[in-house]
Amino acid sequence: MKSVLKLKTIDDIERELSIIISCEKKQKSDITLSQVFDFLAESIELSIQGVGYTTKRTTINKLLGKYKFAKLISKGYYTKTNQIPGFPQKDLGDVDSAQLRLKTALTAFKLHSGPFSEHPVFGELDKKQWEKIHGILASFLFGYIQLFGDEKLRFTRERENKKERNFSDKKQHHNHQQKKKEERGDSKPSGHNSRKWKNKKKSHYKGNKNQGGGPK
């Protein structure tokens, strides 16, 4: 299942979580809300605690892990052929506890400076890399939750407005930079030729009619 969500940072996950909590919701499949929260919380906890990630990795496994990590990051989402190891199979049944656990894990990750544990598939990851993994995982898992209500509509409008503002800001920045270049003379409009170059007098060489033979 390809997620339409694009969560890149822990802050993005926290914002989406607050929306999920605020909205009316239902599950899209047999994966429950508490399973989603617990599994994501467990993944974050393991990244900073290192429990269960002590297996020795061969050189081939390390190279393969780097390749798989790069492939996942380039795609930006999990697919049916690239599923998550240990996908949640049991429901602990307490949504409030799972929600609190996830909030605590997110805060703990932000405060944790290292060291970070190895990923069972991708190997050694730093904080930024782990953050990308958690963002992709959260996008995937939150895709199992269908939201309703005014809060989701408000969020959608805010997201679209933010995109428009970002586009407008980039356009203004580009125009400002272009204007500064033109004022410095670094760039000229397309098709412009320097008058100085055009009006520059060319030295005329008439040549020697006698081909170096002197006057006749």
Secondary structure, 3 states (H helix, E strand, C coil): CCCCCCCCCHHHHHHHHHHHHHCEEEECCCCCHHHHHHHHHHHHHHHHHCCCCCCCCCHHHHHHHHHHHHHHHHHCCCECCECCCCCCCCCCCCHHHHHHHHHHHHHHHHHCCCCCCEECCCEECCHHHHHHHHHHHHHHHHCCEEEECHHHHHHHHHHHHHHHHHHHHHHHHHHHHHHHHHHHCCCCCCCCCCHHHHHCCCCCCCCCCCCCCCCC
